[in-house]
Amino acid sequence: MPWFVVDDSAHMHPKLLAATNAGLGLWLRCGSYAAQHLTDGIVPAHVAKMYGTPGQIRKLVAAGLWHEHGHTCPHSKCAQPAPGDFYMHDYLDPYNPSRVEVENRRRREAEKKQRYRARGEQLPLDEPDRTPPPPRPRRDEAGPIPAGWQPSDADVQAAQLARADVGAPQLTPQQLDTVTRRFVRRMTDDQVRAATWGGRWQGWAERERAESPSAGNVVQLGALTKSQQQRAGLDRLRQNGGHSA
């Protein structure tokens, strides 16, 4: 499910409009819980009630972002939750590793440590992870960013969580839409070619700060040099008649 339809009219995806900002916050918090506790996308009833209100929960279900017990979603990986619980639509396809995948990785790491101990050796702190990485896109698959490119649910969640980790405010859906349009325009203007765009967009969104939440404007951190910031401060003082705001 795409988050946005990035076009000249900058319309947001209907599911986002239906969920509202508060519902989106609940979706992000419960997604973080599911990833931390390896629930494979299941949101227990007590967690949903702890993080959100009944109205917010109903909006997520009505928008199709969450499924209740007995849902009829045709997606093959949308599990059937127990009565009272919820399932996050598209959680495992293909964004988040399953509990089995995470536990297998942890088991391999534990077995590696045991082999070192059996030989009486200390596990090097800087030993690289020898788990084969996922295949990288071939260079000949790289191309310009599509005009209507949009971030995935996982891209948005990762950027918002990264902002929360450093104490930055969450971007509203309107601001996220603005960030995406600016990102597509910059990649197009710079003639950047890539096979995937999600990681680039995440870094872009993580560095954005809200300039005017009501207007949905964003300004990229680090966009001004120190001298430019000082000049901007002097300009603001002049506009305020020599008094700081």
N, C-alpha and C positions, 0 to 999 in steps of 0.2 A: 504494500500500500504506500504510494508516494505521499510525502508530507505536503509538498506544494506543487502547484502548477505555475511555473515561472514563465510569464508572458508579459506582453506590454501592459495588460490591465492589472497584473500582479494579484490575481485572485488566489486565495489560500484554498487548500484542499477542504472539501466539505466536512470530512471527519474531524479536522482540527476546529473548524468553526462550531461544530456541534458539541465538541468536548469542552470548550471554553478554556481559558487560562488556568483556572483552578483544577479542572479535570486533567489538563496536561501535566500539571505539577504532581498530581496523584499518580498518573501513569509513569512518570519518571522515577518517583520514589519507590514505587512497587517494582519497577523494572530493576532498580539497583538491588532491592531485597532479593528478587528472584535470582539474580546473578551471584550474589554473595552466598546465598544458602543453597544454590544448585537445585532449584525447584523445577527446572525445565519449563519455566513459564507459568507455573501454577501460582496464583496469589491466594493464600489462605484467607478465609473469611475474617479472622480476627486481625490480620495485617491490614486488609482493605479498610476495615472499620477504624483501626487505629490511626491510619494515615489520612483518611478521607471521610467525607460526609455521605450519607445515603444518596443525596442528590448528585454529588460528583460521580459516585459509582454508577448510578443509573445513566448518566450522560455518557460515560465510557462504554457501557454496554450498548446503549442506543446508537452510538457512533460506530460500533463494530470494532473498537480497539480492544475490548474485553469480551469474553464469552462466558455465559452462565452454564450451569449443568443442563444438559439436554439441548445444547445448541446444534444447529444444522449447518455450520460452516463447511463448505466443500473442501477446504484446504486439508490435505492429507496429514499435515503435521500439527494441526490444531487439536490438541488432546481434549478429552472430555473431563472437566473437573468434577470433583465430588459436589454434592448438593451444598450450597452456601459458599463454595470457593469460586474462583474465576480463573480463566486462562487468557494470557496475553496473545492476541492474534499475531501470527507470523513470528513468534519468539525464536524458534529454532531454524527458521528458513530465510536466509542462511547466516543470520547475524551472530547468534550466541552459541557457544559450545554447550553440548549436553552434559548432564551429570556424569554419564559414562566416559565421555571424552576427557573431562577434567580429572576424574578419578584414575583413569588409565595413565595420564601424564604424571600425576602425583605418585602413582605406584612405580613408574619407571624411575622417577627421581629418587624414591626411597630405596629401590633396589641398587641403584648406582652408589648411594651412600653406604649401603651394606657391603658391597664389594670392596670399597676402599677400606672399611673397618676390618674386614676379614683379612686383608693383606697388611693390616697394621699401618696404613697410610692415612694421612689427613687429606680430606677432600679439599682440593684447591678452591679458594674463594672466587677466583676469576676464571674457573673452568667454563668454557662456553657450553651452552645447551646443545647437545648433539641430536636432538629430535629433528628429523628432516623438516625443513620449512615448507610451507605450501608452495606450489609452483607459481613462479612469477609470470606475469603477462609477458608475452614475447614483444620485442621492440617493434616488430612490424604491425602489432595490433594497436599501437599508440596512434591517437588522432586528436583533432581539435575537440574542444568541449561542445556538446550539442547545445543549440540555442535554448532548448527547453529543459536543460539538465536541472535536477533537483536532488537534494541529499536524502539518504534513506532514513528510516526511523532510527537505526543504530547510530548513524552519523550525528544526528541531532542529539540523541541521548548522550553520546560520548562527549560532545562539545559542552553540553549543559553541565554534566557531572564534572568535567575538567574545570569549568568556571567555578563551580561550587567548591572544589578543592582549594582554590586559591582565594576564596572569598569574593569573587566577582558576582555581580547580580545576574540572575537568569534573564536571558533574552526572551522577550515576548514573541508570540507567533508573528506579529507584524514586523518586529525587528529582525527576526530570523529570515523572513521573506526579503527584507531589504538587504541583509547581508548576502543572501544567495544571489540576488540580481546583480549586486556589485561584484561579487566573486566571478560570476559568469562573464560579465562585461570585461573585467580585468584579464581573465584568462584568454578571452577572445582578442582583446586589443594587443596583448603581448604575444599572441600566436603560440601559446603553450600547447604542447602535444603530450598526451598521457593516455595510458590504457584504463586507469581508474582515477576517479576524482574525489572520492569520499574523504581520504586522509588529508588531502590538500585543503578541502573545505573545512574540515574539523579544526585544523591549525588556524585558519582564517577566522572562524567564528570564536575560537577560544580567546583570541587577542582583541576582540571587539569590546568596546565599552559603550554603555548607553549614554548618549548625549542628551536626549530629550525623550524619555519613555512615552510621553503622550503623543509625540509626533512619529515615533518609531525610527528616529534617526540613530545612526551608529557611527562611531569614529574609531578607526583602528589604532590600537595602542602602539606607540613607537613610530607613528606616522610623521611626527614633527621632531626636528632636532632640538637640542637644548636651547640654542640661540633663538630658534623659531618660537619655542614655548615662551621664552622671556619676552620676545617682541609681542606675542599675543597677549601676555599679561599686561604689558604697558598699554596696549591698545584698549584693553578692557578698563584700565584705570582712567584713561582719557575719556572714554565713553561715559564713565560714572562720575565725571567731574573731579577726578583726582582722588576719589575715595574707593577703597577696596570693597568688593561685594561682600 
